[in-house]
Amino acid sequence: MLLCRSPIQLRACLAMLAAVLPCATPLAQTPILPPVAVTASRSVQPLSDLLADLTLIDAESIARAGEGGLAALLQRQPGIEIVTTGGPGSTSGVFLRGANTGHALVLVDGMRVGSSTSGTSPLEAIPLDQIERIEILRGPASSLYGADALGGVIQIFTRKPGDAFAANARAGYGTYRTDAVSAGVSGASGAWRYALQAGHRQSDGFNAIANPANFSFDPDRDGYRSDDASGSAGFRFAPEQEISARFLRSRLNAQFDAGDAFDDRTITTVESYQIESRNRVTPYWISRVQAGRSSDDSDSRTGFGPSRFRTRQRLYAWQSDFELPRGTLIAALERREERVDGDAAFPVTARNTNAVVGIYQLREGAHLAQASVRNDDSSQFGSRTTGGVAYGYLLAAGLRASVSYATAFKPPTFNDLYFPGFSNPNLRPETARNAEIALRYARDELNAGIVAYRNRVRDLIVFECDADFNCAPQNVADAKLQGVTIELGARRGVLSAKASLDLQSPRDESTGHALPRRARRHAAATLMHDAGSWRAGAELVASSARFDDAANTRRMGGYALVNIFVERAFAPRWTLLARLDNALDKRYELAADYNTARASAFVGVRYQY
């Protein structure tokens, strides 16, 4: 039996129960424990104790997200804008607090998933049906996770096993001849726990490019097909002593336009495998040893010839959580090995990074504090030390004020450094310094928050061409990302609502221009009615105008999208669902010349045991 006495033991209990509840809890049942998060400190914390600016997307929100994909779900969260080049299967990226798409670090169960050549993560190839919850940490976090987290961290948790048998299935059909099916089981047998989930999606899609004058225009439909699976198994050989393994594999075959008569497509394969041993060594020491491998394989096939890039990353990590007489100390050692290959003849195809991490947390009466420091020693760019500090004070019941400061960095990609004919081996890492202040209230059925931040990013890497058309990336730009995020959530009886508003100014400091594809104002809201067997709601996503280019000459208009969803439990464990996205049939752009989905319906049925 797991005893929840010390704060570390309590966090271990909360983590285990949080993993079990989404699989075993019926739709209408109220969770018995407060929600927890791990991304803000690399350890389990109740959301009410967080000093960081973090959003948790739970299993129910993911289940009703529809077939718009991961990027569309993230677009409805505070501090996030997205860019897509077509439908759900097309290349997608996120702007987290106005930072570049490569400045958001994406983790799957603690493993990095992304390309070391492009510097971005394939969000379009990570299927929602494999995800149990998502944590979005806004603000620089290199002192916790190392390189790339200039704008923040998006951590995705795949489905985990519970202590009792559970099964799920889902099937549906929608606009653009979209169909989706998924099914899974999880449970326990003696000391063993297991989970397995598989899914399939496909769609005829729509033409990716709207403008016939665009060089890549091709008047055809650009659809996709996706097949995915995940699984985990754990053996608990003694109380608080467990060895586990998990995997995720997704293969996305998506069409796109390349200005030829060929059936252009990119096949993206994302894989993540890991094993872990989690052990309580003493009443005040929890040890976690992890080893894993992830890969991002992009294989493009066009009339101009094939193009393939592949990234393999290996992670070896040891983290220890120590309960001290005053506070908690977390120490970690990591080694990350990156390997790239593909059609480009890179002169260098590998780099290794060794890191040491220290985090201290204190909760004393009305005071909360966290300090973190990390050193990353890379075979490619040398040693980098980053840090972060945060302090919060409880002003009144449920009302907390906090301040924080953090630094971060992002090294140049392999494309930046070594791509034949278009690279610069002398590039320096991009760096960031962020300060923020926040006021949050959470009590009973009302929560609210306001966060003001200012993030100075130096040595931004920009691709430039000289008068002789010699083109290469350069460290020539600085950016200022500043803004305010306001959030409000409330519940009264069968009604619940949440809303967020971002007022921001992400600008190039040398020109004063707005950074491309980022708005000064964007907002999201959800209103839901939950009355037993019926659940219905509406979502709003709105954005002001943006510019598609750095010179701010190509304007994209603002937009407001309305989505509607309905769920009806018509039998024990069975739910009928329907969703209408972009219900007002709004025409809008996320990237100039590229189409976005018009009014799109999806209906289906879900089984949960």
C-alpha positions as CSV (number, residue, x, y, z in Angstrom):
1,M,0.0,0.0,0.0
2,L,1.3,3.5,-0.9
3,L,1.5,5.7,2.2
4,C,1.0,9.4,1.5
5,R,2.7,11.1,4.4
6,S,5.5,13.4,3.3
7,P,5.1,16.0,0.5
8,I,7.0,13.7,-1.9
9,Q,4.9,10.8,-1.0
10,L,1.8,12.9,-1.5
11,R,3.0,13.9,-5.0
12,A,3.6,10.3,-5.8
13,C,0.0,9.4,-4.7
14,L,-1.4,12.3,-6.8
15,A,0.6,11.3,-9.8
16,M,-0.6,7.7,-9.7
17,L,-4.2,8.6,-9.1
18,A,-4.1,11.3,-11.8
19,A,-2.9,8.7,-14.3
20,V,-5.7,6.2,-13.3
21,L,-8.7,8.6,-13.1
22,P,-8.9,9.7,-16.8
23,C,-9.2,6.0,-17.9
24,A,-11.5,4.8,-15.2
25,T,-13.8,7.8,-14.5
26,P,-17.2,7.8,-16.2
27,L,-18.2,11.0,-18.1
28,A,-20.4,12.5,-15.5
29,Q,-18.4,11.6,-12.4
30,T,-16.5,14.3,-10.5
31,P,-12.8,13.7,-9.9
32,I,-12.1,13.2,-6.2
33,L,-8.6,14.8,-6.2
34,P,-7.4,18.3,-7.4
35,P,-5.7,18.4,-10.7
36,V,-1.9,18.1,-10.7
37,A,0.9,19.0,-13.1
38,V,4.6,18.0,-13.5
39,T,6.0,20.2,-16.2
40,A,6.5,23.3,-14.1
41,S,9.1,21.7,-11.8
42,R,9.8,18.2,-13.2
43,S,7.8,16.9,-10.1
44,V,4.2,16.5,-9.3
45,Q,2.4,19.6,-7.9
46,P,-1.2,20.5,-7.3
47,L,-2.2,23.2,-9.7
48,S,-3.1,25.4,-6.8
49,D,0.6,25.5,-5.7
50,L,2.1,26.4,-9.1
51,L,4.0,29.7,-9.5
52,A,4.5,29.1,-13.3
53,D,2.0,30.2,-16.0
54,L,0.6,26.7,-16.9
55,T,-2.5,25.4,-18.6
56,L,-3.7,21.8,-18.2
57,I,-5.8,20.2,-20.9
58,D,-7.6,17.2,-19.5
59,A,-8.9,14.0,-21.0
60,E,-12.5,15.3,-21.4
61,S,-11.3,18.4,-23.3
62,I,-9.2,16.3,-25.6
63,A,-12.1,13.8,-26.2
64,R,-14.5,16.6,-27.4
65,A,-11.8,18.4,-29.5
66,G,-13.0,17.0,-32.8
67,E,-10.9,16.1,-35.8
68,G,-9.1,19.5,-36.3
69,G,-5.9,17.9,-34.8
70,L,-3.5,18.9,-32.0
71,A,-2.7,22.4,-33.4
72,A,-6.4,23.4,-33.5
73,L,-6.8,22.3,-29.8
74,L,-3.8,24.3,-28.8
75,Q,-5.1,27.3,-30.6
76,R,-8.0,27.5,-28.1
77,Q,-5.6,27.9,-25.1
78,P,-4.1,31.1,-23.6
79,G,-1.0,32.4,-25.0
80,I,-1.0,30.3,-28.2
81,E,-1.4,31.2,-31.9
82,I,-0.9,28.6,-34.7
83,V,0.1,28.5,-38.3
84,T,-0.9,25.8,-40.7
85,T,-0.4,25.3,-44.5
86,G,-3.6,23.6,-45.3
87,G,-5.9,21.1,-43.5
88,P,-5.3,19.0,-40.3
89,G,-2.6,16.9,-42.0
90,S,-0.5,19.8,-43.2
91,T,2.6,21.2,-41.5
92,S,1.7,23.1,-38.3
93,G,3.4,25.2,-35.7
94,V,2.7,27.2,-32.6
95,F,3.7,30.7,-31.5
96,L,3.9,30.5,-27.7
97,R,3.7,34.0,-26.2
98,G,4.7,35.4,-29.6
99,A,8.0,33.4,-29.8
100,N,9.0,31.6,-33.0
101,T,7.6,28.1,-33.8
102,G,11.0,26.6,-33.0
103,H,11.0,28.2,-29.6
104,A,8.4,25.8,-28.1
105,L,9.9,22.6,-26.8
106,V,7.6,19.6,-27.3
107,L,7.9,16.6,-25.0
108,V,6.0,13.3,-25.2
109,D,6.1,11.5,-21.8
110,G,9.3,13.5,-21.0
111,M,11.0,12.6,-24.4
112,R,11.8,15.3,-26.9
113,V,10.0,14.8,-30.2
114,G,11.2,17.0,-33.1
115,S,13.6,17.6,-35.9
116,S,17.2,18.7,-35.2
117,T,17.5,19.8,-38.9
118,S,14.4,22.1,-39.1
119,G,14.3,22.9,-35.3
120,T,10.5,22.3,-35.1
121,S,8.2,19.6,-33.9
122,P,5.7,17.7,-36.2
123,L,2.5,18.6,-34.3
124,E,0.4,17.4,-37.2
125,A,1.7,13.9,-36.8
126,I,0.9,13.6,-33.0
127,P,-2.7,12.1,-32.9
128,L,-5.2,13.3,-30.2
129,D,-6.6,9.7,-29.7
130,Q,-3.3,8.7,-28.1
131,I,-3.2,11.7,-25.7
132,E,-4.4,11.6,-22.1
133,R,-3.5,15.1,-21.1
134,I,-1.4,18.1,-22.2
135,E,0.5,20.6,-20.1
136,I,1.4,24.0,-21.6
137,L,4.2,25.8,-19.7
138,R,4.5,29.4,-20.9
139,G,7.7,31.3,-20.5
140,P,11.4,30.3,-20.9
141,A,12.2,26.9,-19.3
142,S,15.8,26.0,-20.3
143,S,16.7,25.9,-16.6
144,L,14.4,22.8,-16.4
145,Y,14.6,21.2,-19.8
146,G,17.6,22.7,-21.6
147,A,17.8,24.0,-25.2
148,D,14.9,25.3,-27.3
149,A,12.4,26.3,-24.6
150,L,12.6,30.1,-25.2
151,G,8.8,30.5,-25.4
152,G,7.8,27.5,-23.2
153,V,7.2,23.8,-23.1
154,I,4.3,21.7,-24.4
155,Q,4.3,18.3,-22.7
156,I,2.1,15.5,-24.1
157,F,1.2,12.5,-21.9
158,T,0.0,9.4,-23.6
159,R,-2.6,7.1,-22.1
160,K,-1.5,5.3,-19.0
161,P,-2.8,2.1,-17.3
162,G,-5.0,2.1,-14.2
163,D,-5.5,-0.5,-11.5
164,A,-8.8,-1.7,-12.9
165,F,-9.8,-2.9,-16.3
166,A,-10.9,-0.2,-18.7
167,A,-11.8,-0.1,-22.4
168,N,-12.6,2.6,-24.9
169,A,-13.6,2.9,-28.5
170,R,-14.6,5.7,-30.8
171,A,-15.7,6.0,-34.4
172,G,-17.0,8.9,-36.5
173,Y,-17.5,10.5,-39.9
174,G,-17.4,14.1,-41.1
175,T,-16.9,16.8,-43.8
176,Y,-14.3,16.2,-46.5
177,R,-15.0,12.5,-46.2
178,T,-13.2,12.4,-42.9
179,D,-13.4,9.2,-40.9
180,A,-11.7,8.3,-37.6
181,V,-11.7,5.2,-35.5
182,S,-9.7,4.3,-32.3
183,A,-9.9,1.7,-29.5
184,G,-7.9,0.8,-26.5
185,V,-7.7,-1.3,-23.3
186,S,-5.9,-0.9,-20.0
187,G,-5.8,-2.6,-16.6
188,A,-3.8,-4.6,-14.1
189,S,-3.1,-8.2,-13.3
190,G,-1.4,-8.8,-10.1
191,A,1.8,-6.7,-10.1
192,W,1.5,-6.0,-13.8
193,R,-0.2,-2.9,-15.4
194,Y,-0.8,-2.5,-19.1
195,A,-2.4,-0.2,-21.7
196,L,-2.7,-0.4,-25.5
197,Q,-4.3,2.1,-27.8
198,A,-4.6,2.2,-31.6
199,G,-6.2,4.6,-34.1
200,H,-6.7,5.5,-37.7
201,R,-7.8,8.7,-39.5
202,Q,-8.1,9.7,-43.1
203,S,-9.7,12.6,-45.1
204,D,-9.9,13.7,-48.6
205,G,-9.2,17.2,-47.4
206,F,-9.3,20.4,-49.5
207,N,-7.0,22.3,-51.8
208,A,-4.1,23.6,-49.6
209,I,-3.3,26.7,-51.6
210,A,-6.0,29.3,-52.5
211,N,-4.1,31.7,-54.7
212,P,-3.7,30.5,-58.3
213,A,-0.8,32.9,-58.7
214,N,1.2,31.1,-56.0
215,F,4.2,29.2,-57.5
216,S,3.1,26.0,-55.6
217,F,-0.6,26.2,-56.6
218,D,-2.1,22.9,-57.7
219,P,-5.9,22.7,-58.0
220,D,-6.4,19.4,-56.3
221,R,-7.6,18.1,-52.9
222,D,-4.8,17.6,-50.3
223,G,-5.9,14.9,-47.9
224,Y,-4.1,12.7,-45.4
225,R,-4.1,9.3,-43.8
226,S,-2.8,8.6,-40.3
227,D,-2.2,5.4,-38.4
228,D,-1.0,5.3,-34.8
229,A,-0.5,3.2,-31.7
230,S,0.8,3.6,-28.2
231,G,1.3,1.2,-25.3
232,S,2.8,0.8,-21.9
233,A,3.5,-1.9,-19.4
234,G,4.6,-1.7,-15.8
235,F,5.7,-4.2,-13.1
236,R,5.3,-3.1,-9.5
237,F,7.5,-5.6,-7.7
238,A,7.1,-3.9,-4.3
239,P,5.3,-0.8,-2.9
240,E,6.6,2.3,-4.6
241,Q,9.0,0.2,-6.7
242,E,8.1,0.0,-10.4
243,I,9.7,-0.7,-13.7
244,S,7.8,0.4,-16.8
245,A,8.1,0.7,-20.6
246,R,6.1,2.7,-23.1
247,F,6.0,3.6,-26.8
248,L,4.2,5.8,-29.3
249,R,4.3,5.4,-33.1
250,S,2.5,7.5,-35.6
251,R,2.7,7.6,-39.4
252,L,1.1,10.5,-41.3
253,N,0.8,10.4,-45.1
254,A,-0.3,13.9,-46.1
255,Q,-0.6,15.5,-49.5
256,F,0.5,19.1,-50.3
257,D,0.9,21.4,-53.3
258,A,4.3,21.9,-54.9
259,G,3.4,23.5,-58.3
260,D,3.5,20.4,-60.4
261,A,1.2,17.7,-61.6
262,F,2.7,15.1,-59.3
263,D,0.8,13.7,-56.3
264,D,3.0,15.6,-53.8
265,R,3.1,14.2,-50.3
266,T,5.1,14.0,-47.1
267,I,5.2,10.9,-45.0
268,T,6.1,11.8,-41.4
269,T,6.8,9.0,-38.9
270,V,7.1,9.9,-35.2
271,E,8.3,7.3,-32.7
272,S,9.1,7.4,-29.0
273,Y,10.3,4.5,-26.9
274,Q,11.4,4.5,-23.3
275,I,12.0,2.4,-20.2
276,E,11.9,3.8,-16.6
277,S,12.6,2.6,-13.1
278,R,10.9,4.6,-10.4
279,N,11.9,3.7,-6.8
280,R,11.5,5.0,-3.3
281,V,15.1,4.5,-1.9
282,T,14.3,6.0,1.5
283,P,11.3,7.7,3.1
284,Y,12.8,11.0,1.9
285,W,14.3,10.0,-1.5
286,I,12.6,9.0,-4.7
287,S,14.9,8.0,-7.6
288,R,13.9,7.9,-11.3
289,V,16.1,6.4,-14.0
290,Q,15.0,6.7,-17.6
291,A,16.4,5.7,-21.0
292,G,14.7,6.3,-24.3
293,R,14.8,7.0,-28.0
294,S,12.7,9.2,-30.3
295,S,12.8,9.7,-34.0
296,D,11.3,12.2,-36.5
297,D,11.4,10.9,-40.1
298,S,10.2,13.2,-42.9
299,D,10.0,11.7,-46.4
300,S,8.8,14.1,-49.0
301,R,7.9,12.9,-52.5
302,T,7.4,15.5,-55.3
303,G,7.7,15.8,-59.0
304,F,11.1,17.5,-58.4
305,G,12.4,14.4,-56.6
306,P,12.4,12.9,-53.2
307,S,13.7,14.6,-50.0
308,R,14.2,12.9,-46.7
309,F,15.4,14.1,-43.3
310,R,15.6,12.0,-40.2
311,T,16.4,12.9,-36.6
312,R,17.2,10.3,-33.9
313,Q,17.5,11.4,-30.3
314,R,18.6,9.2,-27.3
315,L,18.0,10.3,-23.7
316,Y,19.6,8.9,-20.6
317,A,18.5,10.6,-17.3
318,W,18.6,10.1,-13.6
319,Q,16.5,12.3,-11.3
320,S,16.3,12.3,-7.5
321,D,13.7,14.0,-5.4
322,F,14.8,14.7,-1.8
323,E,12.5,15.8,0.9
324,L,14.5,18.2,3.2
325,P,13.6,19.6,6.6
326,R,12.6,22.8,4.8
327,G,11.6,22.3,1.2
328,T,12.3,19.9,-1.6
329,L,15.5,19.4,-3.6
330,I,15.4,17.9,-7.1
331,A,18.7,16.9,-8.8
332,A,19.1,15.4,-12.3
333,L,21.7,14.2,-14.7
334,E,21.0,13.9,-18.4
335,R,22.7,12.9,-21.6
336,R,21.1,13.6,-25.0
337,E,22.5,12.2,-28.2
338,E,21.3,13.7,-31.5
339,R,21.9,12.0,-34.9
340,V,20.7,13.3,-38.3
341,D,20.8,11.9,-41.8
342,G,19.0,12.5,-45.1
343,D,19.5,13.6,-48.6
344,A,21.6,16.7,-47.7
345,A,25.3,16.0,-47.2
346,F,25.8,17.5,-43.8
347,P,29.6,17.6,-42.9
348,V,28.5,17.1,-39.2
349,T,25.7,14.7,-38.3
350,A,25.9,14.3,-34.6
351,R,26.1,16.2,-31.3
352,N,25.9,15.2,-27.7
353,T,24.8,17.2,-24.7
354,N,25.5,16.4,-21.0
355,A,23.4,18.3,-18.5
356,V,23.1,18.7,-14.7
357,V,20.0,20.2,-13.2
358,G,19.1,21.5,-9.7
359,I,15.7,22.7,-8.5
360,Y,14.7,23.8,-5.0
361,Q,11.1,24.3,-3.9
362,L,9.9,25.9,-0.7
363,R,6.4,26.2,0.8
364,E,6.3,27.9,4.1
365,G,3.0,29.4,5.3
366,A,1.9,32.1,2.9
367,H,5.2,31.9,1.0
368,L,6.0,29.8,-2.1
369,A,9.4,29.8,-3.9
370,Q,11.2,27.9,-6.6
371,A,14.8,28.3,-7.9
372,S,16.3,26.2,-10.7
373,V,19.7,26.1,-12.4
374,R,21.0,24.0,-15.3
375,N,24.2,23.6,-17.2
376,D,24.2,22.1,-20.7
377,D,27.6,21.1,-22.1
378,S,27.4,20.4,-25.9
379,S,29.9,18.9,-28.2
380,Q,28.8,21.4,-30.8
381,F,28.3,24.8,-29.0
382,G,30.0,24.4,-25.7
383,S,28.7,25.1,-22.2
384,R,25.5,27.1,-21.4
385,T,24.1,27.8,-17.9
386,T,20.5,28.9,-17.5
387,G,18.5,29.7,-14.4
388,G,15.1,30.7,-13.1
389,V,13.7,32.0,-9.8
390,A,10.1,32.5,-8.8
391,Y,8.4,33.8,-5.6
392,G,4.7,33.9,-4.6
393,Y,2.8,35.2,-1.6
394,L,-0.7,34.3,-0.5
395,L,-2.4,37.7,0.0
396,A,-5.7,36.3,1.1
397,A,-7.6,33.0,0.8
398,G,-7.3,31.9,-2.8
399,L,-5.4,35.0,-3.9
400,R,-1.7,34.8,-4.7
401,A,0.8,37.3,-6.2
402,S,4.0,36.1,-7.8
403,V,7.1,37.3,-9.7
404,S,9.6,35.4,-11.7
405,Y,12.7,35.7,-13.8
406,A,14.2,33.1,-16.2
407,T,16.8,32.6,-19.0
408,A,16.8,30.3,-22.0
409,F,18.7,29.5,-25.1
410,K,18.3,27.7,-28.5
411,P,21.3,26.4,-30.5
412,P,21.4,26.7,-34.3
413,T,19.8,23.8,-36.1
414,F,21.8,21.4,-38.3
415,N,20.3,23.1,-41.3
416,D,21.5,26.5,-40.1
417,L,25.0,25.3,-39.5
418,Y,25.6,22.7,-42.2
419,F,23.1,22.7,-45.1
420,P,25.2,22.7,-48.3
421,G,25.3,26.1,-49.9
422,F,22.9,27.8,-47.4
423,S,24.5,27.6,-44.0
424,N,26.7,29.4,-41.5
425,P,28.9,27.3,-39.2
426,N,29.7,30.4,-37.1
427,L,26.2,31.0,-35.7
428,R,25.7,31.6,-32.0
429,P,22.8,30.2,-30.0
430,E,19.8,32.4,-29.6
431,T,19.2,33.6,-26.0
432,A,16.3,34.9,-23.9
433,R,15.7,36.7,-20.6
434,N,12.2,36.8,-19.3
435,A,10.6,38.7,-16.4
436,E,6.9,38.4,-15.4
437,I,4.5,39.3,-12.6
438,A,1.2,37.6,-11.9
439,L,-1.9,37.7,-9.8
440,R,-4.1,34.6,-9.5
441,Y,-7.3,33.7,-7.7
442,A,-8.8,30.3,-7.3
443,R,-11.5,29.4,-4.8
444,D,-14.7,27.4,-4.9
445,E,-16.1,27.7,-8.4
446,L,-14.3,30.8,-9.6
447,N,-10.7,31.2,-10.9
448,A,-9.0,34.1,-12.5
449,G,-5.5,35.3,-13.4
450,I,-3.5,38.0,-15.0
451,V,0.1,37.6,-16.1
452,A,2.3,40.4,-17.5
453,Y,5.6,39.3,-19.1
454,R,8.6,40.8,-21.0
455,N,10.9,38.4,-22.9
456,R,14.0,39.8,-24.6
457,V,15.4,37.5,-27.3
458,R,18.9,38.1,-28.6
459,D,20.9,36.9,-31.6
460,L,17.8,35.7,-33.5
461,I,18.8,33.7,-36.5
462,V,17.5,35.1,-39.7
463,F,18.0,33.9,-43.3
464,E,19.5,36.7,-45.4
465,C,20.7,37.2,-48.9
466,D,23.4,39.7,-50.0
467,A,23.5,41.8,-53.2
468,D,25.1,38.8,-55.1
469,F,22.3,36.5,-53.9
470,N,24.6,34.6,-51.5
471,C,22.1,33.4,-48.9
472,A,22.8,32.1,-45.4
473,P,21.4,32.4,-41.8
474,Q,22.8,35.2,-39.6
475,N,22.6,36.3,-36.0
476,V,21.2,39.7,-36.9
477,A,17.9,40.2,-35.1
478,D,16.7,40.9,-31.6
479,A,13.1,40.7,-30.5
480,K,11.0,41.9,-27.6
481,L,8.0,39.7,-26.7
482,Q,5.9,41.5,-24.2
483,G,2.2,41.2,-23.3
484,V,-0.5,40.4,-20.8
485,T,-2.6,37.3,-20.5
486,I,-6.0,37.5,-18.7
487,E,-7.9,34.3,-17.8
488,L,-11.3,33.7,-16.2
489,G,-13.1,30.5,-15.3
490,A,-16.4,29.9,-13.5
491,R,-19.0,27.3,-12.8
492,R,-22.5,27.6,-11.5
493,G,-24.8,24.6,-11.4
494,V,-24.9,23.0,-14.9
495,L,-23.1,26.0,-16.5
496,S,-19.4,26.5,-16.8
497,A,-17.4,29.0,-18.7
498,K,-13.8,29.9,-19.3
499,A,-12.1,32.7,-21.3
500,S,-8.7,34.1,-22.1
501,L,-7.4,37.3,-23.7
502,D,-3.9,37.9,-24.9
503,L,-2.7,41.5,-25.5
504,Q,0.8,41.3,-26.9
505,S,3.5,43.0,-28.9
506,P,6.0,40.6,-30.4
507,R,8.3,42.9,-32.3
508,D,11.7,43.0,-34.1
509,E,13.6,45.5,-32.1
510,S,15.8,46.7,-35.0
511,T,12.8,47.6,-37.3
512,G,9.9,48.0,-35.0
513,H,7.9,45.6,-37.2
514,A,5.6,43.0,-35.8
515,L,6.9,39.4,-36.0
516,P,5.3,37.5,-38.9
517,R,1.9,35.8,-38.4
518,R,1.5,37.1,-34.8
519,A,-1.5,39.2,-33.7
520,R,-1.5,42.0,-31.2
521,R,-4.8,40.6,-29.7
522,H,-6.2,37.1,-29.6
523,A,-8.8,35.5,-27.4
524,A,-10.6,32.2,-26.7
525,A,-13.7,31.3,-24.8
526,T,-15.8,28.2,-24.0
527,L,-19.4,28.1,-22.6
528,M,-20.7,24.6,-21.6
529,H,-24.0,23.2,-20.3
530,D,-23.6,19.9,-18.5
531,A,-26.9,18.4,-17.4
532,G,-26.5,14.7,-16.7
533,S,-26.8,12.7,-19.9
534,W,-26.6,15.9,-22.1
535,R,-23.6,18.1,-22.6
536,A,-23.5,21.0,-25.1
537,G,-21.3,24.0,-25.6
538,A,-19.8,26.6,-27.8
539,E,-16.2,27.8,-28.4
540,L,-14.9,31.1,-29.7
541,V,-11.5,31.7,-31.2
542,A,-10.7,35.3,-32.3
543,S,-7.6,37.1,-33.6
544,S,-6.8,40.6,-34.8
545,A,-4.9,41.2,-38.1
546,R,-1.4,39.9,-38.7
547,F,1.3,40.3,-41.3
548,D,2.6,37.3,-43.2
549,D,6.1,38.8,-43.8
550,A,8.8,40.5,-41.7
551,A,8.5,43.8,-43.6
552,N,4.8,44.0,-42.6
553,T,3.6,44.6,-46.2
554,R,1.4,41.5,-46.6
555,R,-1.6,41.9,-44.3
556,M,-3.8,39.0,-43.2
557,G,-7.2,40.1,-41.7
558,G,-8.5,39.3,-38.3
559,Y,-11.1,36.5,-37.8
560,A,-13.5,35.1,-35.3
561,L,-14.4,31.4,-35.3
562,V,-17.4,29.7,-33.6
563,N,-17.4,26.0,-32.8
564,I,-20.4,24.1,-31.4
565,F,-20.4,20.6,-29.8
566,V,-23.1,18.3,-28.4
567,E,-22.8,15.0,-26.5
568,R,-25.6,12.7,-25.4
569,A,-25.1,9.6,-23.2
570,F,-27.8,7.4,-24.7
571,A,-27.0,4.1,-22.9
572,P,-24.7,3.0,-20.2
573,R,-21.1,3.6,-21.3
574,W,-22.2,4.9,-24.8
575,T,-22.1,8.5,-25.9
576,L,-23.2,10.1,-29.1
577,L,-21.2,13.2,-30.1
578,A,-21.5,15.9,-32.8
579,R,-19.3,18.8,-33.5
580,L,-19.5,21.8,-36.0
581,D,-16.3,23.7,-36.4
582,N,-16.2,27.2,-38.0
583,A,-20.0,27.2,-37.7
584,L,-20.3,30.6,-39.4
585,D,-18.3,29.4,-42.4
586,K,-15.6,32.1,-41.9
587,R,-12.9,32.6,-44.6
588,Y,-9.6,33.4,-43.0
589,E,-5.8,32.8,-43.3
590,L,-3.2,31.5,-40.9
591,A,-0.5,31.7,-43.6
592,A,-0.9,33.9,-46.7
593,D,-2.3,32.1,-49.8
594,Y,-3.2,29.0,-47.8
595,N,-6.8,27.7,-47.3
596,T,-8.2,26.9,-43.9
597,A,-11.2,24.6,-43.3
598,R,-14.7,26.1,-43.9
599,A,-17.7,24.9,-41.8
600,S,-17.0,21.3,-41.0
601,A,-19.2,18.8,-39.2
602,F,-18.2,15.5,-37.5
603,V,-20.5,13.0,-35.8
604,G,-19.5,9.9,-34.0
605,V,-20.1,7.5,-31.1
606,R,-17.8,6.8,-28.1
607,Y,-17.7,3.8,-25.7
608,Q,-16.1,4.0,-22.3
609,Y,-15.9,1.1,-19.9
